[in-house]
Amino acid sequence: LKEEAPGLIVLSGPATCVSKVELRVSCKALLDRDTLNKSDPCVILMVQTNGQWTELDRTEVIKSNLHPVFAKVFSLDYYFEEVQKLRFEVYDIHGTHSIGTRDDDFLGGVECTLGQIVAQKKMVKPLLLKYGKYAGKSTITVHAEEISGNNGYVELSFCAKKLDDKDLFSKSDPFLEIYRINDDETEQLVHRTEVIKNNLNPVWEPFKVSLISLCSCDEERKLKCLVWDYDSRGKHDFIGEFYATFREMQKISSGNKVTWDCVNPKYKQKKRNYKNSGVVILSDLKLHRVYSFLDYIMGGCQIHFTVAIDFTASNGDPRNSCSLHYINPYQPNEYLKALIAVGEICQDYDSDKRFSALGFGARIPPNYEVSISAHIAIQGVVEAYQNCLPKIQLYGPTNVSPIINRIAKLAAGDGNIKDASRYHILLILTDGVVTDMADTREAIVRASYQPLSIIIVGVGNADFTDMQILDGDDGVLRSPKGEPVLRDIVQFVPFRDFKTASPAALAKCVLAEVPKQVVEYYSHKAICPMCPVRDLSTPILSPLATTPTE
């Protein structure tokens, strides 16, 4: 904690950043373990935690294929400050047998870090068998894409009509594949639908895909779409193909659908009157725009952080070593521990690295009137806290509502702020149950309509059972008149639960819900980040709205 100016402090330390990353996997030249057919491969993604490997997820099984391109997308949180070890294991699946029960099921594996994949964007590595032996010429390719919240995702509904019949004794079993054509002309599988059995007019289930995965947020990027007749042996029959763009898809409107001729190039070349092998129809499109906490911060949202400290008499005389406010030259008291623990992390939320502090429940000289909110941030929060203790009289009562009302009024501003420029976080440190519980509930309900989050840390060994009512985790907080909060803005934590834990554990717990609360407020107000990353031209009514494109 470093003093920057009177009443303000600077918090320094490494910032933590996390992004969502999508991984897509394909393999080439896999070993053929089957006698009559080719291998039926599946890839398992393992992650290492505390030295132990555990399965995170697995792909689908692709029948009889030594060069599989898997449709499954692995989604991971990417922490810049951590080494995240991954292991990809490829198995040949035999019926319902458990994976890994027989040595000959294993087709090869590879270890790497998520950072390596992200740095390369496309990682190609040879598969290794046990003891480091190469699995022939087998390779695995992993594509990584960073998913930003503002990209959002789209929900697509496809169907087809009058597809060619490829089966002799029954009708075709069609499925649809969509590939994104990259800048280097390579093709990346985006989605593979389910198989519709014995049907030339299939209606596939709607599916969701991120816009960056679908088209790299480029509306004009070509999408190659293939329709196949499924074969259980992996020898699928080609029905036809068509090319589309996301801009074309957005031409869909109420009552109108977008259609493409499904064309087999060989038939078109050989047959003079050939028109198509069926028609594929986009029957519905829903665009979901989702903004993240980081989108708002990077867009210029300023976070104002305020600390309020309890100076009521129940804390005990600060000169007594039993007091919660006792200043021990060798060890900080619980107030300081909580303040420092949260303060050192708040830099990730406080954009100007500064916050001020208030106090409540004290009598201030010379008139010794009971304070509502005494400014204690004179030489930095910690220094001001230590310096003010000999100058004030601990008194009471533990009235929290005036503090909440004050910060809520500040958060409301002049009522003309309609952008995501400022959000407030209030940290309240108190040694007991608040005296004005009814007024506090009313204040929280009112504050839930403002850009404000409230964190309450209970210091000492008091019974904080009644304080849990302020945290909406176990139900919806209501005012004395029965009005519910607009959104859950309070997080209550007893400090004693973290006495033996690291300071980071307390900070992580009390700040865990803040990003979600920020997003919920601006989403409810239909307010986008001030300077969002490149946006698609489709008009969006609300950051979290689900709206058919018109």
SULFENUR-V17735 format. One record per helix or strand. SS is the DSSP state (H for helix, E for strand). FROM is the first residue (numbers start at 1). TO is the last residue. If there is no record, write none. Layout:
ss->SS from->FROM to->TO
ss->SS from->FROM to->TO
This chain:
ss->E from->2 to->5
ss->E from->8 to->10
ss->E from->18 to->28
ss->E from->40 to->49
ss->E from->52 to->58
ss->E from->65 to->65
ss->E from->69 to->79
ss->E from->85 to->92
ss->H from->103 to->105
ss->E from->106 to->113
ss->H from->114 to->120
ss->E from->122 to->128
ss->H from->130 to->132
ss->E from->134 to->147
ss->H from->149 to->151
ss->E from->153 to->161
ss->E from->173 to->181
ss->E from->187 to->192
ss->E from->199 to->199
ss->E from->203 to->203
ss->E from->207 to->210
ss->H from->211 to->215
ss->E from->223 to->229
ss->E from->237 to->244
ss->H from->246 to->249
ss->E from->253 to->253
ss->E from->256 to->256
ss->E from->258 to->261
ss->E from->263 to->263
ss->H from->265 to->270
ss->E from->279 to->288
ss->H from->293 to->298
ss->E from->302 to->310
ss->E from->312 to->312
ss->H from->313 to->315
ss->H from->334 to->343
ss->H from->346 to->348
ss->E from->355 to->360
ss->E from->362 to->364
ss->E from->369 to->370
ss->E from->374 to->375
ss->H from->381 to->391
ss->E from->392 to->395
ss->H from->401 to->412
ss->E from->422 to->430
ss->H from->437 to->447
ss->E from->452 to->458
ss->H from->465 to->470
ss->H from->472 to->474
ss->E from->478 to->478
ss->E from->484 to->484
ss->E from->490 to->494
ss->H from->495 to->498
ss->H from->503 to->511
ss->H from->514 to->524
ss->E from->546 to->548
